[in-house]
Amino acid sequence: MVLYTLDAEFVMMADGDTRKLNHMKKKRRKHLAACPHEFPELLMLQEKGQLKDSDIRKALRSIQQNAQGEQQSPNENREG
């Protein structure tokens, strides 16, 4: 999860597990794929200085669960 932008080329990332907030990863933008998820509640926590690794893990888990739900084939729900 991108937490903030360093400059036009680099961002800082954390996942709350292997890359915690106290040891974020500096990553080039060109190596990232865009994801249509935003978490304004995490932004508010970060601005207040209250963001925790567990908050990031929870947000990423919700993305994974949504993706798994969307990957289920529509044929699985058909009778016949």
Secondary structure as UniProt FT lines:
FT   STRAND          2..5
FT   STRAND          10..13
FT   HELIX           21..23
FT   STRAND          25..28
FT   HELIX           29..31
FT   HELIX           40..48
FT   HELIX           53..71
FT   HELIX           74..77
//
